[in-house]
Amino acid sequence: MTETPASVENLSPPARDSEEGSGLGTNLQIIAVGLGALAAALAQTLIIPVLPELTGDLHTSVGNAQWLLTSTLLVAAVSVPVLGRLADMFGRRLVLLLSLGGLAVGSVIDALTSNFTVMLIGRAVAGVSAAAIPLGISLLAVVLPAQRRGSATALVSAMLGIGSALGLPLAGLIGDNADYHILYWIGAGGAVISGALIFALVSEPPAARERRIDWAGITLLTVGLVCLILGISQGSSWGWSSFRIIGLFVVAVVSLVALAKVESRVTNPLIDMSALKRPPIALTNIASMFVGFALFASFTGTTSYVQAPEATGYGFGSSVLTAGLCLLPSGLLMLLLAPVAAKVIASWGPARVLALGGVVIAAGLVFRMVFVDSLWQVVVGSSIIGAGTGVGYAALPALINTHTPSSQLAAANGINALSRSLGSSLASAVGGAILSAITLHLGPAELPSLSGYRVLFAICAAAALTAAAIGLVVSRQPATDTTVQAAGVPQQG
């Protein structure tokens, strides 16, 4: 038996009976946090279908309009790990409310303007809401009764995929029939309602006593992540061999190496390098990258795929709305499978469930490679991928919680969420490069070929199977009594 450290013991929630675990108050807490997570996820994807309209309305170029996405991505990359660590020090509910407040303020700014610069600022401010999902997971992992933590973690974690799958058809519907500014009001409303419910219903668990902010770590992490994400997102536009891209990657590597050295020496680091290097945590974060990679590339390979002209031999010439609706069953399956995944995790352990999710994702991608004749086949393949992703997304935070002390849950979940985002960014870059390289000519136009999509799906399937293999490896790693207590899941092994 592992002795529970005093700092962790002080952060552990009081024991609650099973009746309270199934009560209305507990359900409302989960709904409040889940709504905030959904609003944050929607904010990442809602404007993608309306970018062409934004280009005209804001009187800017296509390249500039893309910065409305890139700015959010950059702020999210930095805010997720930083706010996670601050939450452990100053209060998880407090920092979650600040994160949702950023979404509300940024969305209102965007809803009230048609000026590109002002809208860019609003999108950047809203980027801090990306931390809402890992913050919500870490908060519920402490305040909920043990028997409800698994299902709550699965639901909140799945919101990242659910938001992406629901956001595209919603944005397509509104973009085709109404003013796109309504999309920003949806984000603001979701953030305000969720924030009010969290403030009223969710208690603030005790925070760590040590509250010294690691400014050196924040600075190095910010420089490293901004340069890394910017290099990945702009590589195809600026040229992968250009001086700017190479320079960004060099600065990113230098900054992150320096970060690792600095963090190993300070007393209250932004990132606990010793914890990050532990095999279960390190492997789980790597698996998160592969799952994020596979899901994002699947989304890209569905929306653009079905909108391609029928003359390509694979496309269906569909509208943006139809393309989004093809992903709707995927999002619904993620939502419906969250409680199921939690029950399976309780029986098998999260690592084995991660392996199962990776195999299901790969099966869906293979289905997409083989069956290409009908639109319903695209929907079925995407739904299989969504089911596997929902299971995988439920297992990842459960693994993190299983191998992390209560006092570090927010920071650890933040790093894990960042890993998923890095995987999605890599998928965007790799997918774009593949679909741009393997093309066909349709009159004067050059479009991705079916072979290009198949290569992309094959790479994603390999990524999913790698995540599954990692899950099997982690399943052999035992969890300590302390971390099992925090996670509410069985030990591995």
Buried (B, 14 or more C-beta within 10 A) or exposed (E): EEEBEEBBEBBBBEEBEEEBBEBEEBEBBBBBBBBBBBBBBBBBBBBBBBBEBBBEBBEBEEEBBBBBBBBBBBBBBBBBBBBBBBBBBBBBBBBBBBBBBBBBBBBBBBBBBEEBEBBBBBBBBBBBBBBBBBBBBBBBBBBBBBBBBBBBBBBBBBBBBBBBBBBBBBBBBBBEEEBBBBBBBBBBBBBBBBBEBBBEBBEBBEBBEEEEBBEBBBBBBBBBBBBBBBBBBBBBEBEBEBEEBBEBBEBBEBBBEBBBEBBEEEEBBBBBBEBBEBEBBBBBBBBBBBBBBBBBBBBBBBBBBBBBBEEBEBBBEBBBBBBBBBBBBBBBBBBEBBBBBBEBBBEBBBBBBBBBBBBBBBBBBBBBBEEBEEEEBBBBBBBBBBBBBBBBBBBBBBBBBBBBBBBBBBBBBBBBBBBBBBBBBBBBBBBBBBBEEBBBEBEEEEBBBBEBBBBBBBBBBBBBBBBBBBBEBBBEBBBBEBBBBBBBBBBBE
